[in-house]
Amino acid sequence: MLTPEQNVVRRRRLVKVGQEISRLGFVKGTAGNASVRADDGFLVTPSGMSYADMKPNDIVHLDMEGNIRQGRWLAKSNTKPSSEWHLHQAIFEARPDVNAVLHTHPTFSTTLAVLGKPLPAIHYLIGIVNGCEVPCAPYRTFGTGELSEIVVKTMGDRHACLLDHHGLVAVASDLWDALELTIQIESLAELYWRACAMGEPSIIDDEEMDRVCAKFKAMNYGPQ
């Protein structure tokens, strides 16, 4: 069980990451959400709250059935979990290796998602997602179990997945790793966009990407 100090630290990290994705322009307004595992469930950012105004007390504690275990510590609060809590729940249940989930709408990654396209291996660094591409999950309505199911299925054992007409999800063992992965993927998506503007970029073949992924694992490179 988390100590009160550990609970506060995790809440503060969620707030800081929320503020950072806002500063980076990966979300607009109150969009996006983040979570970390906690006692018998997970801590997730609240719904409809500005990251600038968000405080550690606003982070919502849910069990794996989606029941609120601990919302705002102040009395009579109406704080609600992110509308995408199903997505976080489903990933945590399917992926015991994942301790943090970060969902954002960065411009270049979301541009690919709007087109329903994956991010291919235009650079060997794609291997940091533990695969030959960042796949794109088919469209499902936001905040639904159907979306959660298709994202888990599409992502498989990778560390990231695009959501058709929606955005990007990155997962890792640590919240800061999930943020770093999001930054790297957005940079690669921008590189792909710029390369496509000049012509048809060549794609690294799967055999070579398998070697890259194996090397990354041996080096403990990228999100763990």
N, C-alpha and C positions, 0 to 999 in steps of 0.2 A: 504494500500500500504506500502511496506517496505521502511523504511528510508534508506538513503545511508549507514549509520552505520550498520543497520541490514543486508543489502545486503552484505557488506564486511564481517561481522561475519559469515554468512552462507557460503560464498565462502571459507573463511579460514577453516571452519570446514570440508568442502568437501575435501580440499587439505590435511588436517591433517589425516582424515580417510583414504584417498587414500594412504598416506605414511605409515600409520599403518598397513593396510592390506598387503602392500608390505613387511614391516618389519617382519610381522608374517608369511610370506610365503604363504598367502592365494591366492596370484596372482603371476604370473611371468611376468616380462617385463611390457607391457602396458595393460595386460588383466584386466578384471573386470571393474566395474563402480559403481557410487554412485550418488544419487540425493536427493534433498529436495524440498518441495513445495515452491513456490514463487508467486509473483503477477501474476494472471491469467495464471499460468503455473508452471514450475519447473526449478530449476538449476541442471545441470547434468555435470559430468566430461567430458572432451574432448576426442576425438578419437585419438589413436596412440601417446599418449604423456606419457613419463616417469613420474612416481609419484615424483621422486626426482627433476625433472625439473619443475613440475607443480606449477603455481602461481595462486593466487585468480583471477587475471584478465583472466585466461585461461578458467575458468568455463563458460559454455554456458547457456544462459537463453532461454528456449523454451516456447511457448504457448501450449495449449492442442491440437493444430492441428499439432504441430511439427515445427512451423515456428520460426526461430531465432529472438528473441526480443532483446537480448543483448549478444553478444559474447565477445571476448576479447576487453577490453576498449581501447587498443592501435589501432591506425589506420591501415588499410590495413592488417588485420590479416586473416589467412586462417584457424583459429581454427574451428573445426567441432565438433558437439556433438557425444557422444559415439554411436557406431553402434547399441547399444541395447536401444536407446532412446524410441523405440516403447514399450518395456517392461515396462519401468518406467511410461510412459504415461498411458498405459492400467491399471496398478495397481492403480495409483492415481485416475483415473476415476471410477474404480470399488470399491475402498475402501476409503471412506471419513475419516475413522479412521487412515489412514496411511499418515504420513508426510515425511517419509524417506524410501528409498529403497537402499539396498546394495546387489550387485551381485558379487560373488567371485568364485574361483575355488580351495577351500581348499582340500588337498590331500585325506583325509579319506572320507569326504562327497562326493567328486567327484568320488572316487572309487565305492561307492554305486551307484551313478548316472550312471557310465559307465556300471554297471551291471543291470541298470534299476530297482533297488530295493529301496523301501522306507526305512527310518530309523525307526524301530519299537520301542515300549516302553520297551526297555531293562533296563530302569531306570526311576524313577518317574519324573525326571527333563524334560523328553520329554514334559511334560505338559506345559512348558513355551511357546510352540508354539500354545497353545490353541487347542490342539487336541490329539488324541491317537497315532499319528505318524507324521513324516515329510514325506509327500507323494512325489512321483516322477512323474513329468509330462512327458508324452510321448515325444519322440524326434520330434523336428521341426527345420528347418534351423535357425541358429542364425540371429538376427537382422530383423526378419520378423514379420508381424502382426499375422501370424499363431502361432508362438512361444508365443507371448504375450497372445493370446486368450487361448491357452491350459494351460499356467501357471496360469492365473487368475482363470480359471475353476477348475483346480486341487487344487490350494491353498485354494480356498473358503474363509472362515473367519479365517484361520490359519495365523500364523506370519512367516511361512517359507515354502519353497518348493524346492525339488531337481529337476534338469533339466536333463533328460536322455542324457547321453553322453556329458554332458556340465558342470554343476556346481551346485551352490546353490544361492537362493535368500532369503534374510531376510528383513522383513518390520517392522516398528515400528512408534511410534509418534515422535521419536527423532532419529537423526542420530547415537548418541552414544549408544542408546538402540539397534539399528539395528546391530551395531558392536559387542556389548556384546552378543547378540543372536547368531551371527555368530560364535563367539568364543565358546559358550556353545554347539552349535550343532556340531561343528567340534570335540570337546572333546568327546561328546557322540558317534559320528561316529567312533572315534578311539577306544573307549571302546567296541563298538559292534564288530569291526574288530578283536580286541584282544580276545574277548570272543568266536567268531566264530572259531578262530584258535585253541582253546582248546576243543571245542565241540559245541553243539547246545544250545544257551542261551535261557532261558525261557523268555516269554514275559508277561508283566503285562496286564491283561484282560481289555477290554474297560470299563466295569462297574467301576473298580477301578480307571482307568484313568479319567473317568468323574468326580469322586469325587475329584481327585487331581486337575483337571482343575478348578472346582468350588472353591476349597480352595485357589488356586493361585489367582483367581479373587477377592475373598473376602479379601485377604491379599494385593492386588495390587502388587503381586510378579511377577517379570519378565517384559518384554517389555509391555508398555501400548500403 
